C-alpha cells in the first residue's frame, strides 16, 4: 500500500511538473529568414567588401606583375635557346659546353627566383582569404548577436519564457512565430542608431 501511495505521489508530481513545463510560453523564430532580411545585412557585408577592396586590388596588381614576369621569363628562355642554337655551329665543343652550363645556371637561378615569387604570392593570397573569412564570420556574428538581442526584447515584451529556432520545433503554432516581431525590432534598433 505504501508503495502504491509513493508511486501515485511520484506520478502526480511528474504530472504537475510536466503540466508546469507545458504552461510555459514558447516562441519560435526563423533564423534563416531573419538573417536574409536583416535590415543591416547589406550594409554590413558592403562594409566588409569595401574594407577588402584595397588589399584585393593590391593582390590583383601583384598577380598581374607575376604573370608578366613569368611570360618575360618564358620569352627570355626561348630567345636564349634560339640564340644558342644559332651560335652553336660556330663554337668549339668546349665553348658549347661552357655556354650550356651558363644557360643552365641562369635558368635554375631565374626559375628559383620565380618559384619563390609564386610561393610568396600564394602565401599572400592565403592570408588575404583567411582575413576575408574572418571578416565575414565577424559580420555574421554581429548580425546573429543583434537577432538574439532583438529576440530577447520581443520575448520579454510578450512574456515568452523560451524561444527556439523554427527548425528545432516539430510543430509550430502560428501564434508562436515571433519572426516578424523580431524583424520589426531589428528595424527599430537600426533606426535608433
C-alpha positions in Angstrom: 0.0 0.0 0.0 2.8 2.4 0.9 4.5 1.6 -2.4 1.2 2.4 -4.3 1.0 5.7 -2.5 4.6 6.5 -3.3 4.1 5.6 -6.9 0.9 7.7 -7.1 2.6 10.7 -5.4 5.5 10.4 -7.8 3.2 10.2 -10.8 1.2 13.2 -9.5 4.5 15.1 -9.1 5.6 14.3 -12.5 2.3 15.2 -14.0 2.4 18.6 -12.2 5.9 19.2 -13.4 5.1 18.3 -17.0 2.0 20.5 -16.9 4.0 23.3 -15.4 6.5 22.9 -18.2 3.7 22.8 -20.7 2.3 26.0 -19.3 5.5 27.9 -20.3 5.1 30.2 -23.3 7.3 29.1 -26.1 8.0 31.1 -29.2 9.9 30.3 -32.4 11.9 32.4 -34.9 13.1 31.6 -38.4 16.8 32.4 -38.1 17.5 32.0 -41.9 14.7 34.4 -42.8 15.9 36.9 -40.2 19.5 36.7 -41.5 18.4 37.1 -45.1 16.0 40.0 -44.3 18.1 41.7 -41.5 17.9 45.4 -42.1 21.7 45.8 -41.6 22.8 42.7 -43.7 23.5 44.5 -46.9 25.3 47.4 -45.2 27.3 45.0 -43.0 28.6 43.0 -46.0 29.2 46.1 -48.1 31.4 47.4 -45.3 33.4 44.2 -45.3 33.7 44.3 -49.1 34.9 47.9 -49.0 37.4 47.1 -46.4 38.8 44.3 -48.5 38.7 46.2 -51.8 42.1 47.8 -51.4 44.0 44.7 -50.4 42.3 42.8 -53.2 43.4 45.4 -55.7 47.0 45.1 -54.4 46.8 41.3 -54.8 45.4 41.6 -58.3 48.2 44.0 -59.3 50.8 41.6 -57.9 49.2 38.7 -59.7 49.4 40.7 -63.0 53.1 41.6 -62.3 53.9 38.0 -61.6 52.2 36.9 -64.8 54.2 39.4 -66.7 57.4 38.1 -65.0 56.5 34.5 -65.9 55.8 35.5 -69.5 59.0 37.5 -69.8 61.0 34.6 -68.4 59.5 32.2 -70.9 60.3 34.6 -73.7 63.8 35.0 -72.5 64.3 31.3 -72.3 63.1 30.9 -75.8 65.3 33.8 -77.1 68.4 32.3 -75.3 67.6 28.9 -76.7 67.2 30.2 -80.2 70.4 32.3 -80.0 72.3 29.3 -78.6 71.1 27.0 -81.4 72.1 29.7 -84.0 75.6 30.2 -82.5 76.3 26.5 -81.6 77.6 25.7 -85.1 80.3 28.4 -84.8 81.5 27.4 -81.3 84.0 24.8 -80.3 82.8 21.9 -78.2 84.4 23.5 -75.1 82.6 26.8 -75.8 79.3 24.9 -76.3 79.7 23.1 -73.0 80.6 26.4 -71.2 77.6 28.2 -72.8 75.3 25.3 -71.9 76.5 25.5 -68.3 75.9 29.2 -68.2 72.4 28.8 -69.6 71.7 26.0 -67.1 72.9 28.2 -64.2 70.9 31.2 -65.3 67.8 29.0 -65.9 68.0 27.4 -62.5 68.6 30.7 -60.7 65.9 32.6 -62.6 63.5 29.6 -62.2 64.1 29.5 -58.4 63.5 33.3 -58.1 60.3 32.9 -60.0 59.2 29.9 -57.9 59.9 31.9 -54.7 57.9 34.9 -56.0 55.0 32.5 -56.8 55.2 30.9 -53.3 55.3 34.4 -51.7 52.3 35.4 -53.7 50.4 32.3 -52.8 51.1 33.0 -49.1 49.7 36.5 -49.6 46.6 35.0 -51.2 46.1 32.6 -48.4 46.5 35.3 -45.8 44.0 37.5 -47.7 41.5 34.7 -47.9 41.9 33.9 -44.2 41.4 37.6 -43.4 38.3 37.8 -45.6 36.8 34.7 -44.0 37.5 36.2 -40.5 35.9 39.5 -41.5 32.8 37.7 -42.9 32.5 35.5 -39.8 32.7 38.6 -37.6 30.0 40.2 -39.7 27.7 37.2 -39.5 28.3 37.0 -35.7 27.3 40.7 -35.3 24.1 40.0 -37.2 23.3 36.9 -35.1 24.0 38.8 -31.9 21.6 41.6 -32.9 19.0 39.0 -33.8 19.5 37.4 -30.4 19.2 40.7 -28.7 16.0 41.6 -30.6 14.6 38.2 -29.9 15.2 38.6 -26.2 13.5 42.0 -26.3 10.4 40.7 -28.1 10.2 37.6 -25.8 10.4 39.9 -22.7 7.7 42.2 -24.1 5.4 39.3 -24.9 6.2 37.4 -21.7 7.6 34.4 -23.7 9.6 32.0 -21.5 11.6 30.3 -24.2 12.3 31.0 -27.9 13.5 28.2 -30.2 14.8 28.3 -33.8 11.9 27.3 -36.0 13.8 24.3 -37.5 14.2 22.9 -33.9 10.5 22.6 -33.4 8.4 19.8 -34.9 5.1 21.6 -34.7 4.8 25.4 -34.6 1.5 27.1 -33.9 1.3 30.3 -36.0 0.7 32.4 -32.8 4.1 31.2 -31.5 6.1 32.5 -34.5 7.9 35.7 -33.4 9.9 36.1 -36.6 8.1 39.2 -37.9 8.1 40.8 -34.5 11.8 40.2 -34.2 12.3 41.7 -37.7 10.4 44.8 -36.7 12.5 45.1 -33.5 15.7 44.9 -35.7 14.3 47.7 -37.9 13.5 49.7 -34.8 17.0 49.2 -33.5 18.5 50.2 -36.8 16.5 53.5 -36.8 17.7 54.2 -33.2 21.3 54.0 -34.3 
